[in-house]
Amino acid sequence: MTKLSEINVLLTGVGAPGAPGIIKSLRLVNERNISIIGVDSDIKNSIGRGLVDKFSQISNADDPNFIEDLLDISKKNKVDVIVPLVTKELFKLSLNSSTFSENGIKVIVSDYDKLKLVNNKYELMNFAKQISIPVPDFRLVDSIEDFISKCYELGYPEKTICFKPPISNGMRGFRILNDSEDKMNSLINEKPNNVFIGFNEFINIARQSSYFPELLLMEYLPGQEYSVDALANGKQSICVIPRTREKIKMGISFVGETIFHKEIINYSEKIIEHLGLFGNIGFQFKEDEFGKPKIIESNPRVQGTIILCTASGYNMVYNAIKIALNEKPIQYKIDWNVKMIRYWDEIFIKNSNSFRL
């Protein structure tokens, strides 16, 4: 097979937990040689530092020099494509994509307005509802009084209610209202990552605070949870792969399995088509008590467990790069029902050199 020209790919946020799997997906490409440049704000503890070909420290996305610094690194390393792994970076990159394009650098990111919609859980649910995609019953609240009244409006305490900020990553700010939990048992026998909180307990915390954050209040869905890895070309979906989330730690999937779920695939394709999303897009669905999948959020970027798609025969990260380069994506055959079990691994660093045992 004749190899295509070598390319330089820059990955942001290579200190993220999912970065090793994304890097591994690119290492498995045999169509061409790929040089991987990694950047992260943490130069000392970034796991990706020991896995990429070149590494540079970068400012955080909220730094006024972020775009200038990233462009400088990209130009010095003759970068062809930027694959952002950090949600906060997406908005700045989207607004400044033309700056990179003028320098021959493609950025895998959707349009700014579309990003704002899909990254906001409340706006996403409103949009999904408008195009007849099932959503949980939900309300937006911004005060203690509003929180209390909307809880009862949603059927609390007869129905289980949960809440989270409309804009957040992982499981930050997510809690399930539960007054029947044995607090002492939870304190002594469980690790300190319990998502349950009592109704009055939360109200007391809120009354003692100087502000009340905007929260998305919604019915709790007790069924199977799914993540979706999707690839889009700005007009339609190229590939959609749902996977179960069977074991989750810190918002990260540790056990999951790719599964052909036609309903979830159709819903994901519908959102992509209506919005014209571009690149790697993530969705999350959860089933209600009757087994009906309902959308709960979106991650408009490469997700950390996309390596499971690679293991199932479809290299979604590389195909996104090919689309950005105006190349025809590879028609991989998906091998469904591949299960992933994630475990800990280590990278060691001494005198700026990294190694593994």
C-alpha positions in Angstrom: 0.0 0.0 0.0 1.3 3.4 -0.9 1.5 5.6 2.2 0.1 9.1 2.2 2.2 12.1 3.2 3.2 12.4 6.8 1.2 14.8 8.9 1.7 16.7 12.2 -1.2 16.5 14.6 -1.5 18.6 17.7 -3.5 17.4 20.7 -4.5 19.8 23.4 -5.0 18.7 27.0 -2.8 15.6 26.8 -2.9 15.5 30.6 -6.6 14.4 30.5 -7.4 10.8 31.6 -8.6 9.9 28.1 -5.5 11.2 26.3 -3.5 7.9 26.3 -6.3 6.1 24.4 -6.6 8.9 21.8 -2.9 8.9 21.3 -2.9 5.1 21.0 -5.6 5.4 18.3 -3.3 7.6 16.2 -0.4 5.3 16.8 -2.4 2.4 15.2 -2.8 4.2 11.9 -0.9 2.5 9.1 -2.0 4.6 6.2 0.6 7.3 6.9 3.1 8.4 9.6 1.7 10.8 12.2 3.8 13.0 14.3 1.9 13.9 17.5 2.6 17.2 19.3 1.0 17.4 22.7 0.3 20.5 24.8 -1.0 20.9 28.3 -1.0 23.6 31.0 0.6 21.2 33.5 4.2 20.5 32.4 5.1 18.4 35.5 2.2 16.0 35.8 0.8 15.6 32.3 0.4 11.8 31.4 0.6 12.6 27.7 4.0 14.2 28.0 5.6 10.8 27.9 3.4 9.5 25.1 3.7 12.2 22.4 6.6 12.9 20.0 6.9 16.5 21.1 5.5 18.3 24.1 5.0 22.0 25.0 3.4 23.8 27.9 0.4 26.0 27.0 -1.6 28.5 28.9 -5.2 27.8 30.0 -8.0 28.5 27.7 -9.1 31.5 29.7 -5.7 33.1 29.4 -5.8 36.1 26.9 -2.6 34.7 25.2 -4.0 31.2 24.7 -4.7 31.5 21.0 -1.5 33.4 20.3 0.6 30.7 22.2 -1.2 27.8 20.5 -0.7 29.4 17.1 3.0 29.9 17.8 3.5 26.3 18.9 1.6 25.1 15.8 3.6 27.1 13.4 6.9 26.1 14.9 5.9 22.4 14.7 4.3 22.7 11.2 1.0 21.4 12.5 -1.5 20.3 10.0 -4.5 19.6 12.3 -5.4 20.5 15.8 -7.6 18.0 17.8 -8.9 19.8 21.0 -9.5 17.5 24.0 -10.5 20.3 26.4 -14.1 21.6 26.4 -13.2 25.2 27.5 -10.8 25.5 24.6 -13.5 24.8 22.0 -15.1 28.2 22.1 -11.9 30.2 21.6 -10.8 27.8 18.9 -14.1 28.1 17.1 -14.0 31.9 17.2 -10.4 31.9 15.9 -10.5 29.0 13.5 -10.0 31.4 10.5 -6.7 32.6 12.1 -5.4 29.0 12.1 -6.8 28.3 8.6 -5.0 31.3 7.2 -1.8 29.6 8.4 -2.7 26.2 6.8 -3.8 24.7 10.1 -7.2 22.9 10.4 -9.0 22.8 13.7 -11.5 20.1 14.4 -14.3 22.1 16.0 -17.9 23.0 15.3 -19.3 26.6 14.7 -19.5 28.8 17.8 -23.3 29.1 18.1 -23.7 25.3 17.7 -21.1 24.7 20.4 -23.0 27.0 22.8 -26.2 25.1 22.2 -24.9 21.5 22.5 -22.6 22.3 25.4 -25.5 23.7 27.5 -27.5 20.8 28.9 -30.7 22.9 29.2 -30.5 24.3 25.7 -29.7 20.9 24.3 -32.7 19.4 25.9 -34.9 22.2 24.7 -33.6 21.7 21.2 -34.0 17.9 21.3 -37.6 18.3 22.5 -38.4 20.6 19.5 -37.2 17.9 17.1 -39.1 15.1 18.9 -36.1 13.4 20.6 -37.1 12.1 24.1 -35.8 14.0 27.1 -36.3 13.7 30.8 -38.8 16.1 32.5 -36.6 19.1 33.4 -36.7 22.7 34.7 -34.1 25.5 35.0 -33.9 27.2 38.4 -31.9 30.1 39.8 -33.0 30.6 43.4 -33.8 28.6 46.5 -37.5 29.3 46.2 -37.5 28.3 42.5 -35.6 25.1 43.4 -38.1 24.1 46.1 -41.2 24.8 44.0 -39.8 23.1 40.8 -38.9 20.0 42.8 -42.5 19.6 43.9 -43.6 20.4 40.4 -41.5 17.5 39.1 -43.1 15.1 41.6 -40.7 15.2 44.5 -40.6 13.3 46.9 -42.7 10.6 45.2 -40.4 10.8 42.2 -36.6 10.8 42.4 -35.1 14.1 41.3 -31.5 15.0 40.4 -29.7 18.3 39.5 -26.5 19.6 37.9 -25.2 22.9 36.4 -26.4 23.3 32.8 -22.7 23.8 31.8 -20.3 21.4 33.5 -17.8 18.6 32.8 -17.8 15.1 34.1 -20.0 14.7 37.2 -19.1 18.1 38.6 -22.1 19.5 40.5 -24.3 16.4 39.9 -26.4 15.2 42.8 -29.5 13.0 43.4 -32.0 14.1 46.0 -32.4 11.2 48.4 -33.6 11.6 52.0 -33.8 7.8 52.8 -30.1 7.1 52.5 -28.3 5.8 55.5 -25.8 8.7 56.0 -23.6 6.9 58.5 -23.3 3.8 56.3 -22.4 6.0 53.4 -19.8 7.9 55.5 -18.1 4.9 56.9 -18.4 2.2 54.2 -18.3 4.2 50.9 -15.6 6.2 49.2 -16.1 10.0 49.3 -17.7 10.3 45.9 -21.3 9.7 46.8 -23.8 11.6 44.6 -26.7 11.5 47.0 -27.8 14.5 49.0 -30.8 15.1 51.2 -33.4 17.7 50.2 -33.0 19.7 53.4 -29.3 19.2 53.4 -29.0 21.0 50.1 -31.4 23.8 51.1 -29.3 24.4 54.2 -26.1 24.6 52.1 -27.8 27.0 49.7 -29.1 29.3 52.5 -25.6 29.6 53.9 -24.1 30.5 50.6 -23.8 34.0 49.2 -25.1 33.0 45.8 -27.3 30.4 44.2 -26.0 28.9 40.9 -28.2 28.2 37.9 -29.1 24.6 38.0 -30.8 22.1 35.7 -33.4 20.2 37.8 -34.7 17.0 36.2 -36.3 13.6 36.8 -33.8 10.9 37.6 -33.5 8.2 35.0 -32.8 4.8 36.6 -31.9 2.7 33.6 -28.8 1.9 31.5 -26.6 4.8 30.6 -25.0 5.2 27.2 -22.3 7.3 25.7 -22.2 7.9 21.9 -19.1 8.7 19.9 -20.1 10.3 16.6 -18.3 11.7 13.6 -19.8 14.5 11.5 -18.7 16.4 8.4 -20.7 19.6 9.0 -23.8 18.4 7.2 -24.5 14.8 8.4 -23.1 12.0 10.5 -20.5 9.7 9.1 -20.5 7.2 11.9 -22.3 6.8 15.2 -21.2 4.3 17.8 -23.2 3.9 21.1 -21.5 2.2 24.1 -22.8 1.3 27.5 -21.4 2.9 30.6 -21.4 0.0 33.1 -18.8 1.3 35.6 -18.1 5.0 36.1 -15.5 6.6 38.3 -15.1 10.4 38.5 -17.3 10.7 35.5 -15.0 8.4 33.4 -16.1 5.1 31.9 -14.1 2.2 33.3 -16.3 -0.6 31.9 -18.3 -0.4 28.7 -19.4 -2.2 25.6 -20.1 -1.0 22.0 -23.7 -1.8 21.1 -25.9 -1.4 18.0 -28.8 0.6 19.5 -30.8 1.8 16.5 -32.9 4.3 18.5 -29.9 6.1 20.0 -28.1 6.1 16.6 -31.1 7.7 14.9 -31.5 10.3 17.6 -27.8 11.2 17.4 -27.9 11.4 13.6 -31.0 13.7 13.8 -29.2 16.2 16.1 -26.1 16.2 14.0 -28.1 16.8 10.8 -30.3 19.6 12.2 -27.3 21.5 13.7 -24.7 20.7 11.1 -22.1 19.7 13.7 -18.5 19.0 12.7 -15.8 16.6 13.8 -15.9 14.3 16.8 -19.1 14.7 18.9 -20.2 12.9 22.0 -23.7 12.4 23.4 -25.0 10.8 26.5 -28.4 9.0 26.9 -30.0 7.2 29.8 -33.0 5.0 29.9 -36.1 5.7 32.0 -37.9 3.0 34.1 -39.5 1.7 30.9 -36.2 1.3 29.0 -36.8 4.4 26.8 -33.4 6.2 26.1 -33.5 9.9 26.7 -30.7 12.4 25.9 -29.1 14.1 28.9 -26.1 15.9 27.5 -23.4 16.3 24.8 -19.7 16.7 24.7 -18.9 18.5 21.4 -15.3 17.1 21.1 -13.3 13.8 21.2 -14.4 11.8 24.3 -11.9 10.0 26.5 -13.2 6.5 25.8 -13.2 6.8 22.0 -10.4 4.2 22.1 -13.3 1.6 22.4 -14.4 2.6 18.9 -10.9 1.9 17.7 -10.9 -1.5 19.4 -14.3 -2.1 17.7 -12.7 -1.5 14.3 -13.5 2.1 13.6 -10.7 4.7 14.1 -13.0 7.7 14.7 -10.1 10.1 15.7 -8.2 9.5 12.5 -11.2 9.7 10.3 -12.0 13.1 11.8 -8.5 14.2 10.9 -9.0 13.0 7.3 -12.3 14.9 7.0 -10.5 18.1 8.2 -7.9 17.5 5.5 -10.6 17.1 2.9 -9.7 13.4 2.5 -12.3 10.6 2.1 -12.8 8.8 5.4 -11.8 5.1 5.6 -14.8 2.8 5.5 -14.1 0.6 8.5 -16.3 -2.3 9.5 -17.6 -1.9 13.0 -17.3 -5.0 15.3 -20.2 -4.6 17.8 -20.3 -5.9 21.3 -16.6 -5.3 22.1 -16.2 -4.7 25.9 -13.6 -2.5 27.4 -12.2 -2.9 31.0 -10.0 0.1 31.9 -7.2 -0.3 34.4 -4.4 1.8 35.9 -1.1 2.2 34.2 2.0 4.3 35.0 4.4 6.7 33.3 7.7 7.5 35.1 9.7 10.7 34.6 13.4 11.4 35.5 15.5 14.3 34.3 12.7 15.2 31.8 12.8 11.7 30.3 9.8 9.5 30.5 9.8 5.7 30.7 7.5 2.7 31.5 8.3 -0.5 33.3 
